[in-house]
């Protein structure tokens, strides 16, 4: 269950298998906005922001619309070599 300080003692969401949380801290340097508490046994994977940026780059520019495709370097899908 997901809890937020300003929402009292009731959960604001309930996550199920395959769902995720904490994506804001991967995409930017936002601080944690909620607390997740498992109601049963779970297996969690975690990814540090530094590793995320190493693998995928800083996606904030993409989210802000600052990244554009360079047509000279990236061919459309139908021109890719198979």
Biopython code that builds the backbone (N, CA, C, O; Angstrom):
import numpy as np
from Bio.PDB.StructureBuilder import StructureBuilder

atoms = [
    (1, "UNK", "N", (0.834, -1.173, 0.000)),
    (1, "UNK", "CA", (0.000, 0.000, 0.000)),
    (1, "UNK", "C", (0.881, 1.240, 0.000)),
    (1, "UNK", "O", (1.984, 1.241, 0.546)),
    (2, "UNK", "N", (0.371, 2.288, -0.621)),
    (2, "UNK", "CA", (1.112, 3.533, -0.758)),
    (2, "UNK", "C", (0.467, 4.583, 0.141)),
    (2, "UNK", "O", (-0.742, 4.811, 0.094)),
    (3, "UNK", "N", (1.303, 5.215, 0.956)),
    (3, "UNK", "CA", (0.822, 6.226, 1.885)),
    (3, "UNK", "C", (1.536, 7.547, 1.628)),
    (3, "UNK", "O", (2.711, 7.573, 1.262)),
    (4, "UNK", "N", (0.804, 8.650, 1.827)),
    (4, "UNK", "CA", (1.392, 9.985, 1.762)),
    (4, "UNK", "C", (1.102, 10.680, 3.082)),
    (4, "UNK", "O", (0.022, 10.527, 3.652)),
    (5, "UNK", "N", (2.070, 11.443, 3.563)),
    (5, "UNK", "CA", (1.908, 12.135, 4.842)),
    (5, "UNK", "C", (0.642, 12.970, 4.897)),
    (5, "UNK", "O", (-0.102, 12.917, 5.876)),
    (6, "UNK", "N", (0.397, 13.735, 3.853)),
    (6, "UNK", "CA", (-0.732, 14.665, 3.868)),
    (6, "UNK", "C", (-2.088, 13.997, 3.615)),
    (6, "UNK", "O", (-3.115, 14.675, 3.594)),
    (7, "UNK", "N", (-2.097, 12.681, 3.425)),
    (7, "UNK", "CA", (-3.353, 11.968, 3.155)),
    (7, "UNK", "C", (-3.857, 11.180, 4.354)),
    (7, "UNK", "O", (-4.848, 10.460, 4.240)),
    (8, "UNK", "N", (-3.208, 11.298, 5.484)),
    (8, "UNK", "CA", (-3.665, 10.609, 6.679)),
    (8, "UNK", "C", (-3.240, 9.155, 6.712)),
    (8, "UNK", "O", (-2.243, 8.766, 6.104)),
    (9, "UNK", "N", (-4.023, 8.351, 7.441)),
    (9, "UNK", "CA", (-3.660, 6.949, 7.663)),
    (9, "UNK", "C", (-4.181, 5.991, 6.602)),
    (9, "UNK", "O", (-3.850, 4.806, 6.625)),
    (10, "UNK", "N", (-4.984, 6.480, 5.682)),
    (10, "UNK", "CA", (-5.523, 5.631, 4.618)),
    (10, "UNK", "C", (-4.570, 5.611, 3.433)),
    (10, "UNK", "O", (-4.019, 6.648, 3.062)),
    (11, "UNK", "N", (-4.369, 4.431, 2.830)),
    (11, "UNK", "CA", (-3.484, 4.374, 1.653)),
    (11, "UNK", "C", (-4.077, 5.157, 0.480)),
    (11, "UNK", "O", (-5.294, 5.198, 0.298)),
    (12, "UNK", "N", (-3.202, 5.772, -0.307)),
    (12, "UNK", "CA", (-3.656, 6.503, -1.492)),
    (12, "UNK", "C", (-3.691, 5.584, -2.711)),
    (12, "UNK", "O", (-4.297, 5.918, -3.729)),
    (13, "UNK", "N", (-3.037, 4.423, -2.602)),
    (13, "UNK", "CA", (-3.041, 3.445, -3.697)),
    (13, "UNK", "C", (-2.637, 2.083, -3.149)),
    (13, "UNK", "O", (-1.996, 1.978, -2.104)),
    (14, "UNK", "N", (-3.023, 1.058, -3.871)),
    (14, "UNK", "CA", (-2.591, -0.302, -3.562)),
    (14, "UNK", "C", (-1.969, -0.870, -4.825)),
    (14, "UNK", "O", (-2.619, -0.949, -5.867)),
    (15, "UNK", "N", (-0.712, -1.263, -4.726)),
    (15, "UNK", "CA", (0.000, -1.815, -5.877)),
    (15, "UNK", "C", (-0.144, -3.326, -5.902)),
    (15, "UNK", "O", (-0.261, -3.966, -4.857)),
    (16, "UNK", "N", (-0.134, -3.886, -7.092)),
    (16, "UNK", "CA", (-0.214, -5.339, -7.262)),
    (16, "UNK", "C", (1.009, -5.816, -8.039)),
    (16, "UNK", "O", (1.837, -5.009, -8.460)),
    (17, "UNK", "N", (1.116, -7.107, -8.224)),
    (17, "UNK", "CA", (2.276, -7.708, -8.897)),
    (17, "UNK", "C", (2.555, -7.009, -10.225)),
    (17, "UNK", "O", (1.644, -6.775, -11.020)),
    (18, "UNK", "N", (3.820, -6.680, -10.453)),
    (18, "UNK", "CA", (4.245, -6.069, -11.706)),
    (18, "UNK", "C", (4.190, -4.557, -11.716)),
    (18, "UNK", "O", (4.716, -3.928, -12.634)),
    (19, "UNK", "N", (3.567, -3.962, -10.718)),
    (19, "UNK", "CA", (3.522, -2.508, -10.669)),
    (19, "UNK", "C", (4.794, -1.976, -10.036)),
    (19, "UNK", "O", (5.554, -2.735, -9.434)),
    (20, "UNK", "N", (5.032, -0.686, -10.165)),
    (20, "UNK", "CA", (6.278, -0.113, -9.679)),
    (20, "UNK", "C", (6.014, 1.211, -8.994)),
    (20, "UNK", "O", (4.935, 1.792, -9.106)),
    (21, "UNK", "N", (7.030, 1.673, -8.282)),
    (21, "UNK", "CA", (6.962, 2.967, -7.622)),
    (21, "UNK", "C", (8.361, 3.557, -7.592)),
    (21, "UNK", "O", (9.345, 2.847, -7.797)),
    (22, "UNK", "N", (8.449, 4.848, -7.337)),
    (22, "UNK", "CA", (9.743, 5.508, -7.247)),
    (22, "UNK", "C", (10.284, 6.027, -8.563)),
    (22, "UNK", "O", (11.440, 6.444, -8.629)),
    (23, "UNK", "N", (9.482, 6.013, -9.608)),
    (23, "UNK", "CA", (9.969, 6.410, -10.925)),
    (23, "UNK", "C", (10.365, 7.885, -10.988)),
    (23, "UNK", "O", (11.241, 8.250, -11.773)),
    (24, "UNK", "N", (9.750, 8.722, -10.194)),
    (24, "UNK", "CA", (10.105, 10.152, -10.219)),
    (24, "UNK", "C", (11.560, 10.370, -9.837)),
    (24, "UNK", "O", (12.236, 11.232, -10.399)),
    (25, "UNK", "N", (12.035, 9.588, -8.883)),
    (25, "UNK", "CA", (13.425, 9.775, -8.464)),
    (25, "UNK", "C", (14.398, 9.243, -9.502)),
    (25, "UNK", "O", (15.572, 9.615, -9.488)),
    (26, "UNK", "N", (13.940, 8.377, -10.407)),
    (26, "UNK", "CA", (14.796, 7.930, -11.505)),
    (26, "UNK", "C", (14.854, 8.981, -12.608)),
    (26, "UNK", "O", (15.899, 9.188, -13.225)),
    (27, "UNK", "N", (13.739, 9.635, -12.848)),
    (27, "UNK", "CA", (13.652, 10.577, -13.952)),
    (27, "UNK", "C", (14.200, 11.956, -13.606)),
    (27, "UNK", "O", (14.642, 12.693, -14.488)),
    (28, "UNK", "N", (14.172, 12.296, -12.349)),
    (28, "UNK", "CA", (14.707, 13.578, -11.907)),
    (28, "UNK", "C", (15.276, 13.375, -10.511)),
    (28, "UNK", "O", (15.327, 12.250, -10.013)),
    (29, "UNK", "N", (15.687, 14.425, -9.905)),
    (29, "UNK", "CA", (16.251, 14.285, -8.575)),
    (29, "UNK", "C", (15.221, 14.620, -7.501)),
    (29, "UNK", "O", (15.578, 15.089, -6.420)),
    (30, "UNK", "N", (13.945, 14.380, -7.797)),
    (30, "UNK", "CA", (12.882, 14.607, -6.818)),
    (30, "UNK", "C", (13.091, 13.735, -5.593)),
    (30, "UNK", "O", (13.626, 12.630, -5.682)),
    (31, "UNK", "N", (12.670, 14.239, -4.473)),
    (31, "UNK", "CA", (12.718, 13.443, -3.253)),
    (31, "UNK", "C", (11.461, 12.592, -3.173)),
    (31, "UNK", "O", (10.480, 12.833, -3.876)),
    (32, "UNK", "N", (11.512, 11.609, -2.319)),
    (32, "UNK", "CA", (10.415, 10.665, -2.154)),
    (32, "UNK", "C", (9.128, 11.395, -1.777)),
    (32, "UNK", "O", (9.136, 12.269, -0.910)),
    (33, "UNK", "N", (8.027, 11.035, -2.429)),
    (33, "UNK", "CA", (6.734, 11.668, -2.185)),
    (33, "UNK", "C", (5.784, 10.782, -1.395)),
    (33, "UNK", "O", (4.751, 11.253, -0.920)),
    (34, "UNK", "N", (6.121, 9.498, -1.247)),
    (34, "UNK", "CA", (5.214, 8.564, -0.592)),
    (34, "UNK", "C", (6.021, 7.443, 0.057)),
    (34, "UNK", "O", (7.220, 7.299, -0.179)),
    (35, "UNK", "N", (5.345, 6.671, 0.863)),
    (35, "UNK", "CA", (5.938, 5.508, 1.512)),
    (35, "UNK", "C", (5.151, 4.280, 1.099)),
    (35, "UNK", "O", (3.921, 4.285, 1.151)),
    (36, "UNK", "N", (5.844, 3.230, 0.690)),
    (36, "UNK", "CA", (5.189, 1.971, 0.324)),
    (36, "UNK", "C", (5.453, 0.952, 1.426)),
    (36, "UNK", "O", (6.589, 0.759, 1.860)),
    (37, "UNK", "N", (4.383, 0.309, 1.866)),
    (37, "UNK", "CA", (4.483, -0.708, 2.909)),
    (37, "UNK", "C", (3.834, -1.982, 2.375)),
    (37, "UNK", "O", (2.671, -1.976, 1.970)),
    (38, "UNK", "N", (4.597, -3.072, 2.378)),
    (38, "UNK", "CA", (4.091, -4.354, 1.880)),
    (38, "UNK", "C", (3.123, -4.952, 2.896)),
    (38, "UNK", "O", (3.400, -4.983, 4.095)),
    (39, "UNK", "N", (1.983, -5.426, 2.394)),
    (39, "UNK", "CA", (0.985, -6.071, 3.248)),
    (39, "UNK", "C", (1.205, -7.579, 3.310)),
    (39, "UNK", "O", (0.552, -8.274, 4.088)),
    (40, "UNK", "N", (2.133, -8.087, 2.483)),
    (40, "UNK", "CA", (2.457, -9.515, 2.461)),
    (40, "UNK", "C", (3.912, -9.649, 2.026)),
    (40, "UNK", "O", (4.585, -8.646, 1.785)),
    (41, "UNK", "N", (4.393, -10.872, 1.924)),
    (41, "UNK", "CA", (5.761, -11.091, 1.461)),
    (41, "UNK", "C", (5.893, -10.645, 0.012)),
    (41, "UNK", "O", (5.037, -10.946, -0.820)),
    (42, "UNK", "N", (6.965, -9.931, -0.282)),
    (42, "UNK", "CA", (7.214, -9.449, -1.640)),
    (42, "UNK", "C", (8.696, -9.591, -1.971)),
    (42, "UNK", "O", (9.541, -9.718, -1.085)),
    (43, "UNK", "N", (8.983, -9.567, -3.252)),
    (43, "UNK", "CA", (10.355, -9.456, -3.726)),
    (43, "UNK", "C", (10.441, -8.125, -4.447)),
    (43, "UNK", "O", (9.664, -7.851, -5.361)),
    (44, "UNK", "N", (11.379, -7.309, -4.035)),
    (44, "UNK", "CA", (11.552, -5.993, -4.656)),
    (44, "UNK", "C", (12.901, -5.922, -5.341)),
    (44, "UNK", "O", (13.906, -6.417, -4.830)),
    (45, "UNK", "N", (12.901, -5.309, -6.486)),
    (45, "UNK", "CA", (14.142, -4.979, -7.181)),
    (45, "UNK", "C", (14.327, -3.483, -7.045)),
    (45, "UNK", "O", (13.352, -2.734, -6.970)),
    (46, "UNK", "N", (15.565, -3.049, -7.014)),
    (46, "UNK", "CA", (15.787, -1.615, -6.953)),
    (46, "UNK", "C", (16.845, -1.225, -7.959)),
    (46, "UNK", "O", (17.684, -2.032, -8.360)),
    (47, "UNK", "N", (16.788, 0.008, -8.348)),
    (47, "UNK", "CA", (17.718, 0.556, -9.319)),
    (47, "UNK", "C", (18.126, 1.933, -8.839)),
    (47, "UNK", "O", (17.280, 2.805, -8.644)),
    (48, "UNK", "N", (19.407, 2.130, -8.651)),
    (48, "UNK", "CA", (19.919, 3.433, -8.240)),
    (48, "UNK", "C", (19.854, 4.394, -9.427)),
    (48, "UNK", "O", (20.061, 3.985, -10.570)),
    (49, "UNK", "N", (19.567, 5.671, -9.159)),
    (49, "UNK", "CA", (19.451, 6.658, -10.228)),
    (49, "UNK", "C", (20.731, 6.734, -11.056)),
    (49, "UNK", "O", (20.670, 6.873, -12.278)),
    (50, "UNK", "N", (21.878, 6.644, -10.406)),
    (50, "UNK", "CA", (23.151, 6.710, -11.126)),
    (50, "UNK", "C", (23.256, 5.597, -12.165)),
    (50, "UNK", "O", (23.733, 5.832, -13.275)),
    (51, "UNK", "N", (22.815, 4.390, -11.818)),
    (51, "UNK", "CA", (22.840, 3.265, -12.758)),
    (51, "UNK", "C", (21.834, 3.461, -13.876)),
    (51, "UNK", "O", (22.113, 3.138, -15.031)),
    (52, "UNK", "N", (20.659, 3.990, -13.538)),
    (52, "UNK", "CA", (19.621, 4.277, -14.525)),
    (52, "UNK", "C", (20.148, 5.257, -15.568)),
    (52, "UNK", "O", (19.980, 5.044, -16.769)),
    (53, "UNK", "N", (20.792, 6.338, -15.103)),
    (53, "UNK", "CA", (21.329, 7.351, -16.016)),
    (53, "UNK", "C", (22.453, 6.764, -16.867)),
    (53, "UNK", "O", (22.568, 7.094, -18.048)),
    (54, "UNK", "N", (23.280, 5.902, -16.286)),
    (54, "UNK", "CA", (24.337, 5.257, -17.066)),
    (54, "UNK", "C", (23.769, 4.409, -18.195)),
    (54, "UNK", "O", (24.318, 4.384, -19.297)),
    (55, "UNK", "N", (22.673, 3.718, -17.920)),
    (55, "UNK", "CA", (22.076, 2.833, -18.929)),
    (55, "UNK", "C", (21.247, 3.586, -19.959)),
    (55, "UNK", "O", (21.325, 3.288, -21.151)),
    (56, "UNK", "N", (20.449, 4.564, -19.517)),
    (56, "UNK", "CA", (19.478, 5.201, -20.409)),
    (56, "UNK", "C", (19.699, 6.685, -20.626)),
    (56, "UNK", "O", (19.017, 7.298, -21.448)),
    (57, "UNK", "N", (20.633, 7.266, -19.910)),
    (57, "UNK", "CA", (20.840, 8.703, -20.018)),
    (57, "UNK", "C", (19.864, 9.447, -19.130)),
    (57, "UNK", "O", (18.997, 8.842, -18.500)),
    (58, "UNK", "N", (20.007, 10.747, -19.081)),
    (58, "UNK", "CA", (19.119, 11.582, -18.280)),
    (58, "UNK", "C", (17.876, 11.870, -19.107)),
    (58, "UNK", "O", (17.925, 12.668, -20.043)),
    (59, "UNK", "N", (16.788, 11.241, -18.778)),
    (59, "UNK", "CA", (15.567, 11.360, -19.577)),
    (59, "UNK", "C", (14.802, 12.647, -19.315)),
    (59, "UNK", "O", (13.779, 12.888, -19.956)),
    (60, "UNK", "N", (15.268, 13.480, -18.389)),
    (60, "UNK", "CA", (14.543, 14.713, -18.094)),
    (60, "UNK", "C", (14.434, 15.602, -19.318)),
    (60, "UNK", "O", (13.393, 16.220, -19.540)),
    (61, "UNK", "N", (15.501, 15.680, -20.124)),
    (61, "UNK", "CA", (15.442, 16.486, -21.343)),
    (61, "UNK", "C", (14.384, 15.955, -22.294)),
    (61, "UNK", "O", (13.682, 16.734, -22.939)),
    (62, "UNK", "N", (14.263, 14.643, -22.388)),
    (62, "UNK", "CA", (13.238, 14.040, -23.234)),
    (62, "UNK", "C", (11.852, 14.392, -22.700)),
    (62, "UNK", "O", (10.965, 14.767, -23.467)),
    (63, "UNK", "N", (11.665, 14.273, -21.389)),
    (63, "UNK", "CA", (10.376, 14.590, -20.780)),
    (63, "UNK", "C", (10.018, 16.061, -20.962)),
    (63, "UNK", "O", (8.843, 16.400, -21.105)),
    (64, "UNK", "N", (11.015, 16.933, -20.957)),
    (64, "UNK", "CA", (10.783, 18.366, -21.123)),
    (64, "UNK", "C", (10.612, 18.759, -22.585)),
    (64, "UNK", "O", (10.359, 19.926, -22.882)),
    (65, "UNK", "N", (10.747, 17.799, -23.506)),
    (65, "UNK", "CA", (10.592, 18.079, -24.921)),
    (65, "UNK", "C", (11.801, 18.753, -25.539)),
    (65, "UNK", "O", (11.699, 19.339, -26.617)),
    (66, "UNK", "N", (12.943, 18.679, -24.875)),
    (66, "UNK", "CA", (14.152, 19.341, -25.369)),
    (66, "UNK", "C", (14.961, 18.467, -26.307)),
    (66, "UNK", "O", (15.867, 18.959, -26.980)),
    (67, "UNK", "N", (14.651, 17.176, -26.364)),
    (67, "UNK", "CA", (15.393, 16.273, -27.232)),
    (67, "UNK", "C", (14.621, 16.115, -28.526)),
    (67, "UNK", "O", (13.428, 15.814, -28.517)),
    (68, "UNK", "N", (15.309, 16.320, -29.638)),
    (68, "UNK", "CA", (14.679, 16.139, -30.945)),
    (68, "UNK", "C", (15.469, 15.127, -31.735)),
    (68, "UNK", "O", (16.651, 14.907, -31.471)),
    (69, "UNK", "N", (14.828, 14.514, -32.696)),
    (69, "UNK", "CA", (15.483, 13.523, -33.537)),
    (69, "UNK", "C", (16.265, 14.219, -34.628)),
    (69, "UNK", "O", (15.762, 15.141, -35.269)),
    (70, "UNK", "N", (17.479, 13.786, -34.837)),
    (70, "UNK", "CA", (18.325, 14.325, -35.898)),
    (70, "UNK", "C", (18.129, 13.449, -37.124)),
    (70, "UNK", "O", (18.643, 12.331, -37.172)),
    (71, "UNK", "N", (17.395, 13.937, -38.113)),
    (71, "UNK", "CA", (17.053, 13.127, -39.292)),
    (71, "UNK", "C", (18.275, 12.654, -40.066)),
    (71, "UNK", "O", (18.214, 11.629, -40.744)),
    (72, "UNK", "N", (19.378, 13.378, -39.976)),
    (72, "UNK", "CA", (20.576, 12.971, -40.705)),
    (72, "UNK", "C", (21.230, 11.735, -40.088)),
    (72, "UNK", "O", (21.910, 10.988, -40.790)),
    (73, "UNK", "N", (21.036, 11.510, -38.793)),
    (73, "UNK", "CA", (21.706, 10.411, -38.124)),
    (73, "UNK", "C", (20.807, 9.208, -37.864)),
    (73, "UNK", "O", (21.301, 8.085, -37.757)),
    (74, "UNK", "N", (19.510, 9.419, -37.763)),
    (74, "UNK", "CA", (18.602, 8.331, -37.412)),
    (74, "UNK", "C", (17.633, 8.071, -38.547)),
    (74, "UNK", "O", (16.723, 8.871, -38.767)),
    (75, "UNK", "N", (17.799, 6.970, -39.280)),
    (75, "UNK", "CA", (16.881, 6.684, -40.384)),
    (75, "UNK", "C", (15.530, 6.227, -39.859)),
    (75, "UNK", "O", (15.454, 5.642, -38.778)),
    (76, "UNK", "N", (14.468, 6.483, -40.603)),
    (76, "UNK", "CA", (13.155, 5.939, -40.216)),
    (76, "UNK", "C", (13.215, 4.412, -40.191)),
    (76, "UNK", "O", (14.113, 3.811, -40.781)),
    (77, "UNK", "N", (12.269, 3.797, -39.515)),
    (77, "UNK", "CA", (12.258, 2.337, -39.358)),
    (77, "UNK", "C", (12.317, 1.597, -40.694)),
    (77, "UNK", "O", (12.962, 0.553, -40.785)),
    (78, "UNK", "N", (11.663, 2.111, -41.723)),
    (78, "UNK", "CA", (11.633, 1.396, -43.002)),
    (78, "UNK", "C", (12.975, 1.480, -43.751)),
    (78, "UNK", "O", (13.155, 0.790, -44.755)),
    (79, "UNK", "N", (13.910, 2.305, -43.285)),
    (79, "UNK", "CA", (15.212, 2.379, -43.925)),
    (79, "UNK", "C", (16.299, 1.636, -43.154)),
    (79, "UNK", "O", (17.457, 1.625, -43.571)),
    (80, "UNK", "N", (15.940, 1.023, -42.047)),
    (80, "UNK", "CA", (16.933, 0.308, -41.243)),
    (80, "UNK", "C", (17.371, -0.962, -41.957)),
    (80, "UNK", "O", (16.566, -1.621, -42.615)),
    (81, "UNK", "N", (18.622, -1.295, -41.828)),
    (81, "UNK", "CA", (19.142, -2.520, -42.416)),
    (81, "UNK", "C", (18.730, -3.691, -41.561)),
    (81, "UNK", "O", (18.834, -3.640, -40.336)),
    (82, "UNK", "N", (18.256, -4.759, -42.203)),
    (82, "UNK", "CA", (17.814, -5.937, -41.460)),
    (82, "UNK", "C", (18.867, -7.012, -41.511)),
    (82, "UNK", "O", (18.679, -8.086, -40.941)),
]
sb = StructureBuilder()
sb.init_structure("model")
sb.init_model(0)
sb.init_chain("A")
sb.init_seg("    ")
for serial, (resi, resn, name, xyz) in enumerate(atoms, 1):
    if name == "N":
        sb.init_residue(resn, " ", resi, " ")
    sb.init_atom(name, np.array(xyz, "f"), 0.0, 1.0, " ", f" {name:<3s}", serial, name[0])
structure = sb.get_structure()
